């Protein structure tokens, strides 16, 4: 299972699915979905697995639907949007957890227009974020080294909502964008381009995962302390 990139048909399928989001159209085009989305997604997930495992042996890297590979079917039970199929897709890796979002994860996500590479702690509970801040307080030098390394790669940006009330602390300005977050993710975003259609995409994703691995491990250490 060697990942060689997605195809123009990958993007075209998702665009047409958005305009024809119903079972009849999907079943007529199921083979296209399997060949141009599902198969390459599983190939990509399989290819990225060893790199992710090198950061954390406890991460689940099984290239399986609803584990590391997104489903095409939407869960419409609690959504106002009742369209049955997703027009975005992804692969993601995290430790198995009863409560989704309480551990960080590596991800690659795409729509018909753009793709995103990064590491997220974007559904963290308030308790988890307090553990994260407490760990920063105990290990400021280690944390500063990590964020300075990340700042050298301008294409990877810090995202996430801040607390409305400032979290008072003794740290310098470079710490504040991180310290004030309710949750966060570090992400590179690109419009769909030639990289998306090449085997080089896997290398770009691995590069992004390696870049954010130290922050991932800092978060894991803050949880395990």
LOSENU-478547 format. One record per residue: residue number from 1; residue in three letters; x, y, z of N, C-alpha, C in turn. Coordinates in steps of 0.001 Angstrom, whole numbers, plus 500000, padded with zeros to 6 digits. Example, Ala and Ser with C-alpha at 12.3 -4.5 7.8 and 13.67 -1.06 7.14 Angstrom:
REM LOSENU-478547
 seq type    npx    npy    npz   capx   capy   capz    cpx    cpy    cpz
   1  ALA 513190 494310 507800 512300 495500 507800 513200 496700 507800
   2  SER 512850 497750 507080 513670 498940 507140 512900 500030 507870
REM end
This chain:
REM LOSENU-478547
 seq type    npx    npy    npz   capx   capy   capz    cpx    cpy    cpz
   1  UNK 500839 498806 500000 500000 500000 500000 500873 501243 500000
   2  UNK 501298 501664 498836 502183 502821 498711 501361 504041 498317
   3  UNK 501451 505104 499105 500703 506323 498815 501417 507107 497718
   4  UNK 500670 507429 496646 501252 508143 495520 500592 509502 495286
   5  UNK 499766 509923 496249 499083 511197 496106 497620 511013 495745
   6  UNK 496859 512059 495956 495467 512062 495535 495394 512474 494066
   7  UNK 494198 512471 493511 494032 512772 492095 493060 513931 491906
   8  UNK 493025 514434 490686 492042 515471 490363 490623 514946 490595
   9  UNK 490456 513653 490378 489141 513046 490593 488746 513085 492064
  10  UNK 489720 513024 492973 489442 513146 494405 488694 514442 494688
  11  UNK 489242 515533 494171 488657 516854 494399 487319 516982 493677
  12  UNK 487281 516507 492424 486051 516592 491641 484918 515816 492299
  13  UNK 485230 514628 492828 484209 513815 493499 483604 514575 494674
  14  UNK 484445 515184 495517 483930 515885 496692 483102 517105 496304
  15  UNK 483509 517782 495243 482720 518924 494776 481352 518476 494256
  16  UNK 481347 517399 493503 480085 516897 492975 479220 516312 494085
  17  UNK 479855 515721 495080 479109 515205 496220 478411 516345 496964
  18  UNK 479074 517475 497081 478467 518627 497750 477206 519088 497030
  19  UNK 477205 518945 495713 476047 519361 494924 474990 518267 494809
  20  UNK 475366 517033 495149 474446 515892 495011 474539 515003 496252
  21  UNK 474304 515612 497396 474538 514902 498652 473326 514041 499015
  22  UNK 473230 512918 498302 472131 511990 498531 472591 510575 498226
  23  UNK 471856 509605 498734 472256 508206 498620 472278 507731 497174
  24  UNK 471302 508138 496385 471232 507668 495003 472477 508050 494222
  25  UNK 472888 509312 494330 474092 509756 493602 475335 509050 494134
  26  UNK 475434 508945 495461 476624 508330 496045 476767 506879 495610
  27  UNK 475689 506128 495627 475778 504720 495247 476187 504558 493785
  28  UNK 475751 505462 492937 476166 505419 491531 477659 505702 491386
  29  UNK 478211 506430 492345 479611 506858 492258 480490 506251 493353
  30  UNK 479995 505196 493964 480734 504580 495069 482125 504113 494652
  31  UNK 482260 503534 493484 483566 503042 493040 484579 504179 492915
  32  UNK 484100 505337 492482 484985 506501 492401 485460 506902 493792
  33  UNK 484538 506915 494739 484903 507219 496132 485956 506236 496640
  34  UNK 485724 504961 496425 486649 503955 496941 488026 504073 496305
  35  UNK 488066 504295 494994 489338 504334 494278 490116 505618 494538
  36  UNK 489441 506742 494605 490136 508028 494634 490144 508711 496001
  37  UNK 489414 508175 496968 489445 508743 498316 489791 507682 499352
  38  UNK 488976 506639 499450 489181 505659 500507 490510 504935 500391
  39  UNK 490830 504422 499212 492087 503681 499048 493302 504562 499326
  40  UNK 493426 505752 498701 494599 506569 499022 494643 507044 500473
  41  UNK 493479 507275 501103 493482 507641 502517 494081 506530 503370
  42  UNK 493686 505294 503096 494238 504175 503853 495726 503987 503563
  43  UNK 496115 504193 502307 497537 504119 501960 498328 505186 502710
  44  UNK 497786 506395 502758 498457 507487 503463 498545 507187 504956
  45  UNK 497448 506713 505538 497444 506388 506965 498475 505316 507284
  46  UNK 498574 504321 506426 499554 503251 506614 500976 503779 506499
  47  UNK 501194 504692 505557 502521 505260 505327 502978 506127 506504
  48  UNK 502054 506876 507090 502400 507784 508180 502564 507079 509517
  49  UNK 501981 505900 509636 501954 505196 510917 503294 505048 511612
  50  UNK 504341 504531 510947 505621 504351 511636 506220 505655 512159
  51  UNK 506042 506742 511419 506548 508035 511890 505849 508440 513181
  52  UNK 504525 508291 513207 503761 508655 514397 504140 507753 515577
  53  UNK 504291 506464 515324 504667 505526 516380 506020 505882 516995
  54  UNK 506910 506487 516191 508229 506857 516710 508131 507962 517757
  55  UNK 507030 508723 517768 506819 509761 518772 506185 509185 520030
  56  UNK 505277 508225 519845 504492 507715 520972 503958 506338 520616
  57  UNK 504492 505317 521255 504102 503935 520961 502633 503665 521282
  58  UNK 502040 504492 522119 500660 504234 522544 499618 504790 521570
  59  UNK 500053 505519 520564 499110 506043 519574 498597 504897 518706
  60  UNK 497302 504927 518415 496684 503931 517539 496919 504351 516092
  61  UNK 497652 503566 515322 497954 503892 513925 497290 502936 512947
  62  UNK 496331 502131 513408 495642 501195 512526 494961 501957 511383
  63  UNK 495274 501642 510118 494646 502361 508992 493227 501875 508751
  64  UNK 492338 502272 509640 490981 501729 509650 489967 502856 509760
  65  UNK 488823 502684 509087 487750 503675 509157 487299 503895 510596
  66  UNK 487072 505159 510894 486590 505590 512208 487623 505391 513302
  67  UNK 488847 505076 512912 489972 505077 513845 490951 506158 513402
  68  UNK 491778 505831 512429 492685 506851 511894 492168 507457 510598
  69  UNK 491216 506818 509954 490707 507268 508649 489244 507691 508785
  70  UNK 488917 508853 508242 487552 509365 508362 486570 508555 507528
  71  UNK 485343 508497 508006 484251 507901 507248 483704 508925 506263
  72  UNK 483042 508457 505225 482358 509355 504303 480966 509696 504840
  73  UNK 480430 508833 505700 479094 509055 506249 479146 510021 507427
  74  UNK 478210 510948 507456 478110 511885 508555 477213 511331 509650
  75  UNK 477514 511685 510894 476628 511366 512011 475622 512504 512120
  76  UNK 474403 512244 511679 473394 513309 511613 472440 513287 512802
  77  UNK 472702 512422 513774 471756 512277 514893 471575 513571 515679
  78  UNK 472664 514310 515879 472598 515507 516720 472961 516767 515939
  79  UNK 472835 516687 514622 473216 517809 513770 471995 518399 513079
  80  UNK 472021 519728 512899 470945 520371 512131 471127 520139 510641
  81  UNK 472358 519830 510238 472652 519506 508837 472399 518015 508632
  82  UNK 471393 517680 507860 471010 516282 507685 471547 515671 506387
  83  UNK 472445 516338 505704 473053 515726 504524 473851 514507 504957
  84  UNK 473749 513394 504239 474282 512129 504753 475779 511907 504578
  85  UNK 476448 512700 503712 477845 512410 503402 478748 513609 503677
  86  UNK 479963 513302 504083 480963 514334 504360 481624 514779 503054
  87  UNK 481922 516052 502948 482696 516558 501816 484078 517006 502279
  88  UNK 484443 516643 503502 485800 516803 504013 486272 515438 504499
  89  UNK 487584 515221 504481 488142 513924 504866 489452 514139 505618
  90  UNK 489888 513124 506354 491111 513286 507125 491701 511949 507546
  91  UNK 492959 512021 507998 493567 510969 508812 494024 511638 510102
  92  UNK 493910 510925 511219 494332 511489 512500 494823 510377 513407
  93  UNK 495693 510761 514339 496344 509789 515213 496363 510311 516643
  94  UNK 495899 509481 517570 495964 509834 518987 495951 508562 519828
  95  UNK 496249 508713 521093 496113 507596 522016 494641 507255 522180
  96  UNK 494303 505993 522321 492904 505648 522608 492452 506331 523895
  97  UNK 491268 506904 523856 490786 507644 525014 489270 507572 525071
  98  UNK 488740 507391 526264 487290 507339 526428 486677 508692 526100
  99  UNK 487389 509763 526422 486877 511108 526216 487632 511772 525081
 100  UNK 486992 511866 523920 487632 512456 522746 488029 513888 523040
 101  UNK 489245 514245 522666 489685 515614 522857 490541 515819 524085
 102  UNK 490578 514832 524984 491386 514981 526192 492839 514611 525985
 103  UNK 493185 514192 524791 494576 513949 524432 494854 514648 523103
 104  UNK 496086 515088 522889 496416 515730 521610 496470 514708 520485
 105  UNK 496391 515190 519259 496452 514287 518110 497128 514961 516920
 106  UNK 497729 514142 516081 498287 514588 514813 497206 514418 513744
 107  UNK 497162 515337 512780 496099 515248 511786 496523 515778 510417
 108  UNK 495880 515214 509392 495881 515752 508036 494425 515811 507612
 109  UNK 493983 516983 507175 492569 517219 506898 492459 517939 505566
 110  UNK 491456 517576 504752 491300 518289 503493 489842 518426 503073
 111  UNK 489600 519457 502295 488323 519743 501654 488596 519840 500154
 112  UNK 487594 520094 499325 487887 520281 497894 488733 521515 497595
 113  UNK 488859 522413 498585 489585 523663 498347 490947 523741 499009
 114  UNK 491157 523055 500127 492391 523254 500893 492740 522018 501715
 115  UNK 494005 522001 502189 494408 520936 503103 495156 521528 504285
 116  UNK 495180 520762 505391 495744 521229 506650 496578 520115 507276
 117  UNK 497741 520484 507804 498646 519539 508452 498955 520085 509835
 118  UNK 498867 519248 510868 499216 519783 512172 499033 518827 513321
 119  UNK 499035 519439 514501 498852 518716 515754 497894 519533 516596
 120  UNK 496878 518881 517171 495849 519629 517870 495544 519131 519260
 121  UNK 495197 520079 520114 494663 519809 521441 493382 520636 521532
 122  UNK 492596 520576 520413 491571 521578 520170 490222 521278 520810
 123  UNK 490087 520149 521500 488888 519892 522290 489286 519579 523730
 124  UNK 490353 520186 524173 490840 519935 525528 489847 520460 526558
 125  UNK 489702 519731 527649 488851 520185 528745 489580 521262 529541
 126  UNK 488849 522077 530308 489512 523075 531159 490531 522456 532111
 127  UNK 490217 521272 532613 491153 520612 533508 492457 520245 532832
 128  UNK 492356 519748 531596 493560 519408 530838 494402 520663 530568
 129  UNK 493752 521759 530220 494498 522991 529945 495147 523540 531208
 130  UNK 494520 523338 532350 495155 523762 533602 496397 522922 533876
 131  UNK 496316 521632 533600 497504 520779 533729 498622 521269 532811
 132  UNK 498245 521643 531595 499210 522152 530620 499879 523421 531143
 133  UNK 499098 524374 531674 499681 525619 532199 500542 525356 533425
 134  UNK 500092 524452 534283 500896 524114 535465 502249 523543 535049
 135  UNK 502231 522755 533984 503482 522145 533513 504399 523199 532901
 136  UNK 503819 524173 532214 504615 525298 531714 505289 526013 532882
 137  UNK 504523 526252 533949 505076 526947 535119 506260 526198 535721
 138  UNK 506201 524863 535679 507267 524055 536263 508469 523898 535332
 139  UNK 508221 523997 534017 509292 523740 533036 509335 524849 531985
 140  UNK 509513 526108 532389 509476 527217 531424 510599 527174 530390
 141  UNK 511784 526741 530790 512899 526703 529840 512641 525679 528733
 142  UNK 512142 524532 529120 511823 523493 528137 510743 523981 527185
 143  UNK 509712 524623 527731 508625 525101 526889 509096 526209 525956
 144  UNK 509915 527113 526450 510415 528198 525594 511225 527647 524433
 145  UNK 512025 526629 524680 512806 526017 523609 511903 525463 522517
 146  UNK 510808 524840 522918 509873 524259 521950 509181 525335 521139
 147  UNK 508694 526384 521787 507951 527403 521040 508877 528236 520164
 148  UNK 510126 528382 520550 511078 529092 519679 511374 528256 518431
 149  UNK 511443 526961 518587 511632 526088 517428 510448 526204 516474
 150  UNK 509242 526204 517017 508043 526332 516188 507976 527681 515499
 151  UNK 508422 528727 516169 508350 530067 515590 509250 530218 514380
 152  UNK 510215 529305 514220 511092 529337 513054 510429 528835 511789
 153  UNK 509240 528266 511913 508496 527768 510755 507195 528567 510646
 154  UNK 507246 529648 509903 506149 530612 509867 504873 530040 509258
 155  UNK 504991 528960 508462 503796 528401 507848 502936 527631 508854
 156  UNK 503525 527305 510004 502770 526606 511041 502326 527616 512094
 157  UNK 501014 527805 512187 500447 528854 513025 499705 528268 514220
 158  UNK 499734 529013 515318 498963 528663 516505 497526 529135 516322
 159  UNK 496571 528246 516542 495151 528554 516407 494405 528160 517678
 160  UNK 493258 528767 517884 492417 528427 519029 491932 529679 519741
 161  UNK 490825 529547 520450 490225 530681 521155 490948 530973 522458
 162  UNK 491041 532277 522792 491611 532698 524067 490520 532797 525129
 163  UNK 490941 532700 526389 490028 533016 527471 489654 534498 527413
 164  UNK 488433 534818 527753 488005 536217 527772 488729 536991 528862
 165  UNK 488951 536336 529975 489691 536961 531067 491135 536463 531048
 166  UNK 492066 537374 531093 493478 537005 530976 493894 536076 532107
 167  UNK 494632 535020 531742 495203 534109 532722 496505 534720 533237
 168  UNK 496462 535255 534447 497616 535972 535007 498754 534984 535251
 169  UNK 499962 535404 534868 501129 534550 535052 502387 535409 535050
 170  UNK 503510 534763 535352 504775 535481 535488 505649 535396 534239
 171  UNK 505134 534840 533165 505960 534550 532006 506082 535749 531068
 172  UNK 507073 535683 530190 507325 536752 529227 506326 536690 528077
 173  UNK 506396 537694 527207 505408 537831 526130 505355 536629 525200
 174  UNK 506483 535980 524962 506508 534863 524015 505616 533707 524487
 175  UNK 505385 533616 525791 504546 532548 526346 503048 532839 526202
 176  UNK 502688 534114 526142 501288 534497 526343 500309 533930 525308
 177  UNK 500641 533899 524006 499677 533314 523055 499302 531877 523383
 178  UNK 500228 531145 524010 499978 529753 524374 499260 529655 525716
 179  UNK 499676 530474 526635 499156 530405 527998 497688 530809 528075
 180  UNK 497250 531653 527139 495897 532212 527194 494853 531386 526438
 181  UNK 495248 530272 525862 494330 529482 525036 493393 528604 525868
 182  UNK 492131 528534 525414 491179 527566 525971 491523 526162 525482
 183  UNK 491974 526086 524251 492479 524882 523600 493237 525393 522380
 184  UNK 493972 524532 521719 494756 525044 520595 495123 523948 519615
 185  UNK 495511 524379 518420 496129 523479 517466 497143 524260 516644
 186  UNK 498185 523562 516222 499255 524127 515414 499069 523584 514012
 187  UNK 498948 524466 513022 498488 524002 511723 499113 524773 510565
 188  UNK 499445 524035 509523 499822 524600 508225 498643 524409 507287
 189  UNK 498204 525471 506642 497053 525408 505737 497471 525841 504344
 190  UNK 497046 525076 503344 497393 525362 501954 496163 525161 501076
 191  UNK 496070 525949 500008 495078 525635 498996 495517 524358 498284
 192  UNK 494571 523632 497715 494917 522423 496969 495886 522789 495849
 193  UNK 497033 522116 495827 498071 522430 494844 498759 521152 494385
 194  UNK 499871 521295 493682 500547 520139 493096 501018 519138 494150
 195  UNK 501328 519624 495355 501790 518722 496417 500707 517708 496772
 196  UNK 499466 518151 496799 498339 517291 497144 498226 516110 496184
 197  UNK 498649 516310 494941 498516 515281 493911 499792 514466 493719
 198  UNK 500697 514500 494697 501973 513794 494552 502290 512966 495790
 199  UNK 503217 512040 495630 503672 511251 496778 504406 512126 497779
 200  UNK 504843 513305 497344 505521 514237 498240 504637 514745 499362
 201  UNK 503320 514594 499218 502417 515017 500285 502717 514270 501576
 202  UNK 502964 512974 501455 503287 512195 502650 504526 512717 503354
 203  UNK 505533 513128 502591 506754 513684 503185 506471 515003 503884
 204  UNK 505615 515827 503287 505253 517107 503898 504513 516886 505214
 205  UNK 503631 515908 505241 502889 515616 506463 503828 515107 507552
 206  UNK 504730 514204 507193 505698 513697 508165 506546 514835 508727
 207  UNK 506950 515759 507864 507731 516916 508305 506944 517733 509330
 208  UNK 505659 517966 509052 504831 518716 509990 504640 517995 511307
 209  UNK 504467 516689 511239 504309 515908 512462 505595 515954 513296
 210  UNK 506741 515831 512639 508013 515886 513373 508202 517252 514029
 211  UNK 507826 518300 513307 507972 519655 513837 507175 519841 515120
 212  UNK 505995 519262 515172 505111 519459 516324 505233 518360 517374
 213  UNK 506112 517396 517143 506208 516246 518058 506667 516648 519452
 214  UNK 507583 517600 519560 508051 518009 520886 506919 518661 521686
 215  UNK 506087 519450 521014 504949 520038 521714 503952 518957 522109
 216  UNK 503739 517994 521216 502861 516869 521539 503344 516187 522821
 217  UNK 504625 515888 522893 505157 515176 524048 505129 516034 525312
 218  UNK 505276 517350 525149 505155 518248 526295 503742 518166 526875
 219  UNK 502744 518155 525992 501351 518032 526448 501123 516689 527137
 220  UNK 501608 515610 526507 501447 514278 527104 502107 514224 528482
 221  UNK 503304 514811 528601 503985 514829 529898 503183 515607 530935
 222  UNK 502528 516677 530495 501728 517469 531447 500518 516677 531933
 223  UNK 499979 515815 531093 498838 514976 531482 499280 513849 532408
 224  UNK 500450 513277 532115 500904 512102 532859 501554 512429 534177
 225  UNK 501923 513693 534387 502666 514048 535607 501837 513737 536861
REM end
